[in-house]
Amino acid sequence: MTIDKFIDRAANIVGSYGNFRTTPDQVDAETVALARCALANQELDLFTRFCYQQTDNGRFINLAGNSQIPVGVWSPWGSSGKSALTRSERDTMRKWLLSFASERPRPLFFYMPAMRRWHVNTPTWDTLTIALTWVKRHEMTPKDYLKYGGLVRRGSTAQ
């Protein structure tokens, strides 16, 4: 038996990625998810900076008076497609953000089903610095990305 065949067989039987029995396709999915998470986290950071732009007297320029993200303002997770994210990346980010709904205090971005609108929690996260701390603390990870639907192929039962 040649060394190539031995390595190939060992990889197929036990997985070639360490002692955690991670198969090559899972490692590849997590690698792709890592790149997508980096982009998603960057988009969220930029969007947070956009939302927290203020006038000289402290009023938010890009938010409605009730801290609602107004109609016509794109969000990285919105369906308009104006962000740098793909449709599946936006859907994944939206599900991921909705997963924070039960957090107390309320998360930075939250959805009000009755209004069918997203809001920025400016009363709790009142400055850009504090808001960016929330964003940094809650960065999407590859596990999150895969858990909330990223890289799920059609016909797959995995969620």
C-alpha positions as a Python dict, from the first residue, in 0.01 Angstrom:
ca = {
    (1, 'M'): (0, 0, 0),
    (2, 'T'): (139, 339, -94),
    (3, 'I'): (153, 624, 151),
    (4, 'D'): (-106, 823, -52),
    (5, 'K'): (-360, 541, -30),
    (6, 'F'): (-289, 501, 341),
    (7, 'I'): (-345, 874, 407),
    (8, 'D'): (-659, 875, 195),
    (9, 'R'): (-805, 573, 376),
    (10, 'A'): (-714, 717, 718),
    (11, 'A'): (-881, 1046, 627),
    (12, 'N'): (-1199, 870, 519),
    (13, 'I'): (-1217, 643, 822),
    (14, 'V'): (-1125, 871, 1111),
    (15, 'G'): (-1116, 1219, 963),
    (16, 'S'): (-793, 1395, 890),
    (17, 'Y'): (-854, 1702, 1105),
    (18, 'G'): (-744, 1608, 1453),
    (19, 'N'): (-889, 1422, 1745),
    (20, 'F'): (-1230, 1589, 1734),
    (21, 'R'): (-1358, 1364, 1453),
    (22, 'T'): (-1425, 1666, 1235),
    (23, 'T'): (-1481, 1553, 880),
    (24, 'P'): (-1327, 1745, 591),
    (25, 'D'): (-1665, 1874, 468),
    (26, 'Q'): (-1745, 2020, 813),
    (27, 'V'): (-1406, 2189, 829),
    (28, 'D'): (-1459, 2330, 480),
    (29, 'A'): (-1805, 2460, 576),
    (30, 'E'): (-1664, 2627, 887),
    (31, 'T'): (-1382, 2782, 683),
    (32, 'V'): (-1631, 2933, 438),
    (33, 'A'): (-1851, 3040, 730),
    (34, 'L'): (-1553, 3215, 892),
    (35, 'A'): (-1505, 3433, 584),
    (36, 'R'): (-1877, 3506, 564),
    (37, 'C'): (-1888, 3592, 935),
    (38, 'A'): (-1602, 3837, 891),
    (39, 'L'): (-1801, 4015, 620),
    (40, 'A'): (-2126, 4003, 819),
    (41, 'N'): (-1957, 4139, 1132),
    (42, 'Q'): (-1796, 4417, 931),
    (43, 'E'): (-2134, 4508, 779),
    (44, 'L'): (-2292, 4516, 1126),
    (45, 'D'): (-2012, 4739, 1256),
    (46, 'L'): (-2052, 4981, 964),
    (47, 'F'): (-2430, 4983, 999),
    (48, 'T'): (-2401, 5058, 1371),
    (49, 'R'): (-2176, 5354, 1295),
    (50, 'F'): (-2430, 5473, 1036),
    (51, 'C'): (-2719, 5443, 1284),
    (52, 'Y'): (-2534, 5638, 1554),
    (53, 'Q'): (-2452, 5943, 1342),
    (54, 'Q'): (-2586, 6246, 1528),
    (55, 'T'): (-2650, 6614, 1480),
    (56, 'D'): (-2466, 6868, 1694),
    (57, 'N'): (-2751, 6863, 1946),
    (58, 'G'): (-2745, 6482, 1980),
    (59, 'R'): (-3037, 6373, 1758),
    (60, 'F'): (-2985, 6060, 1553),
    (61, 'I'): (-2971, 6150, 1184),
    (62, 'N'): (-3051, 5809, 1035),
    (63, 'L'): (-3314, 5686, 1282),
    (64, 'A'): (-3673, 5783, 1345),
    (65, 'G'): (-3757, 5955, 1674),
    (66, 'N'): (-3848, 5624, 1838),
    (67, 'S'): (-3513, 5472, 1728),
    (68, 'Q'): (-3686, 5282, 1451),
    (69, 'I'): (-3487, 5211, 1139),
    (70, 'P'): (-3694, 5413, 891),
    (71, 'V'): (-3836, 5291, 563),
    (72, 'G'): (-3577, 5352, 293),
    (73, 'V'): (-3277, 5292, 519),
    (74, 'W'): (-3115, 4963, 428),
    (75, 'S'): (-2990, 4724, 690),
    (76, 'P'): (-2732, 4451, 630),
    (77, 'W'): (-2995, 4185, 703),
    (78, 'G'): (-3275, 4346, 501),
    (79, 'S'): (-3437, 4196, 195),
    (80, 'S'): (-3355, 4494, -30),
    (81, 'G'): (-3017, 4348, -121),
    (82, 'K'): (-2837, 4681, -89),
    (83, 'S'): (-2577, 4548, 154),
    (84, 'A'): (-2267, 4360, 47),
    (85, 'L'): (-2420, 4035, 175),
    (86, 'T'): (-2586, 3767, -34),
    (87, 'R'): (-2948, 3667, 18),
    (88, 'S'): (-2856, 3363, 227),
    (89, 'E'): (-2610, 3569, 433),
    (90, 'R'): (-2879, 3833, 500),
    (91, 'D'): (-3132, 3564, 596),
    (92, 'T'): (-2879, 3403, 828),
    (93, 'M'): (-2793, 3737, 991),
    (94, 'R'): (-3162, 3817, 1042),
    (95, 'K'): (-3226, 3480, 1214),
    (96, 'W'): (-2914, 3528, 1422),
    (97, 'L'): (-3023, 3877, 1535),
    (98, 'L'): (-3371, 3747, 1618),
    (99, 'S'): (-3209, 3486, 1845),
    (100, 'F'): (-3116, 3768, 2086),
    (101, 'A'): (-3481, 3867, 2138),
    (102, 'S'): (-3504, 3721, 2489),
    (103, 'E'): (-3183, 3891, 2608),
    (104, 'R'): (-3211, 4139, 2891),
    (105, 'P'): (-3133, 4419, 2857),
    (106, 'R'): (-3283, 4422, 2511),
    (107, 'P'): (-3021, 4374, 2238),
    (108, 'L'): (-2884, 4656, 2025),
    (109, 'F'): (-3101, 4565, 1724),
    (110, 'F'): (-3448, 4425, 1785),
    (111, 'Y'): (-3760, 4353, 1582),
    (112, 'M'): (-4111, 4466, 1676),
    (113, 'P'): (-4351, 4218, 1511),
    (114, 'A'): (-4659, 4435, 1572),
    (115, 'M'): (-4499, 4721, 1377),
    (116, 'R'): (-4307, 4493, 1141),
    (117, 'R'): (-4004, 4719, 1190),
    (118, 'W'): (-3652, 4692, 1326),
    (119, 'H'): (-3530, 4928, 1598),
    (120, 'V'): (-3197, 5029, 1748),
    (121, 'N'): (-3196, 5017, 2127),
    (122, 'T'): (-3053, 5365, 2175),
    (123, 'P'): (-3197, 5411, 2528),
    (124, 'T'): (-2990, 5120, 2660),
    (125, 'W'): (-2695, 5144, 2421),
    (126, 'D'): (-2687, 5526, 2413),
    (127, 'T'): (-2345, 5601, 2266),
    (128, 'L'): (-2159, 5471, 1964),
    (129, 'T'): (-1880, 5338, 2186),
    (130, 'I'): (-2122, 5134, 2397),
    (131, 'A'): (-2308, 5013, 2088),
    (132, 'L'): (-1984, 4900, 1925),
    (133, 'T'): (-1901, 4714, 2247),
    (134, 'W'): (-2228, 4522, 2206),
    (135, 'V'): (-2144, 4448, 1841),
    (136, 'K'): (-1794, 4328, 1932),
    (137, 'R'): (-1920, 4112, 2220),
    (138, 'H'): (-2187, 3952, 1999),
    (139, 'E'): (-1986, 3890, 1682),
    (140, 'M'): (-2126, 3613, 1468),
    (141, 'T'): (-1913, 3300, 1478),
    (142, 'P'): (-1892, 3023, 1216),
    (143, 'K'): (-2097, 2801, 1451),
    (144, 'D'): (-2365, 3070, 1468),
    (145, 'Y'): (-2356, 3109, 1092),
    (146, 'L'): (-2403, 2738, 1033),
    (147, 'K'): (-2665, 2709, 1308),
    (148, 'Y'): (-2889, 2981, 1167),
    (149, 'G'): (-2891, 2856, 813),
    (150, 'G'): (-2571, 2955, 641),
    (151, 'L'): (-2442, 2710, 382),
    (152, 'V'): (-2747, 2484, 406),
    (153, 'R'): (-2809, 2328, 70),
    (154, 'R'): (-3155, 2286, -79),
    (155, 'G'): (-3305, 1953, 8),
    (156, 'S'): (-3091, 1927, 319),
    (157, 'T'): (-3262, 1852, 648),
    (158, 'A'): (-2985, 2011, 854),
    (159, 'Q'): (-3075, 2334, 1032),
}
